[in-house]
């Protein structure tokens, strides 16, 4: 089963993106399950490398890297990156600059689409 998770919120200040990453991590543990995450709007900041958080606090960059290591695809809206001054070299390992065309393909291919 293929899941597409679309995140809209920034990495911190709201727990929506955190909860989306938590669900994606749980789904990625299931054999035969594919997970794609698309970061749009303020969620583009979730993919920025160099995030520093206090000990004991969740870190979205670490969560993203773990998901990518498990085979999840992580796309970041290119227009949203441009609007926020995020350059491709600023993206964490495992994330890539993406587009609405790629999101369209992922949506068509997905069995389930979840939006946070």
N, C-alpha and C positions, 0 to 999 in steps of 0.2 A: 504494500500500500504506500502511496506517495502522499506526503503532507506538504503543503505550502503554508508557511506562517508569515504574515505581513505585519511588521511592527511600525508604529507611527510616532511613539513617544521617545524622548531623550533617554539616555542610559540611567540617569539619576534624577530625583525630584518627583518621580512617579514610579510605581512599581510595575507598570504594564509591560514594559520591555523586559524587565527582569523575569516576570512571570511567563512571558512568551519564550524566553530562553530556557527557563526551567522545563516548560512543557516540551520544547524541542529536544532537550537533553534526554528527557524520559522517553520520548518517542524513538529517538535514535538508538536506544538500547534494545529495541525489539528487532529480532531477526527478520529480514525481508522488508524492512521499513525504510523508505527514503525520505529525507527531510531537506527542504529548501527554506531559507529565510530571506525575505526581501525587506531591506531597511529603507523606509521612505520618510520624507519630512524630517522632523527633528531626530528620528531614529538613526539617521545617517551618522550621527555622532557616536552611536554604539560601536562603530567599526574603527574609530580612531585609536591608534596605538599609543602606548605610554600612559594609560589610565592608572592613576594611583589612588587607592582607597585605604581607609584605616583598617588595621588588623581586625578580622572578624566580620568585616562588611563585604557584601558581594562585590565582585568585579566583573563587569560585563565583558571586557576584553578577554579575560581568562575563560569565561564561559564560551565566547565565540570561538576561540582557538581550540578548545576541547571538542566542540561540535564539528568544526572543520576537520579535525584529526579523525573523527568518526565517520567522515565522508559526507557531511552535510554541505550543501552549497550555500554560500552567503553572498548575496548581491546587494549592492548599495546603489540607490538611485543616483545616476550621474548628475541630473539637473539639481537634485537636492544637495549633492556634494558641492556643486558650483555655487549655489546660493549661500552656502555656509563656509566657503573658502577652504573646503577639504580637498586636498590634492591626493591623487592615487598613491603617492609614496607615503602618505600619512595613514594608510589603511593597515589594520592589523593583519598578520599572516592568516590566510584562509578566507579573507574577504576580497571582493573585487568590484570595480566600478561596473555598474550594470545599466540597464535601460528598461523602458516600458515594453520594448519588444521582447526582451528576455523574460520580464515578468509575465507578459501575455503567454509566452510559451510554457512557462512553469505552471501558470494557472490552468491552461488547457490540459496539461499532462497530469495535474494533481487529481487525486481521488477526493481529497478534502482540503479546503482552504479555510484557514483560521486568521482572523484579524484582531490585533490588539492595538 
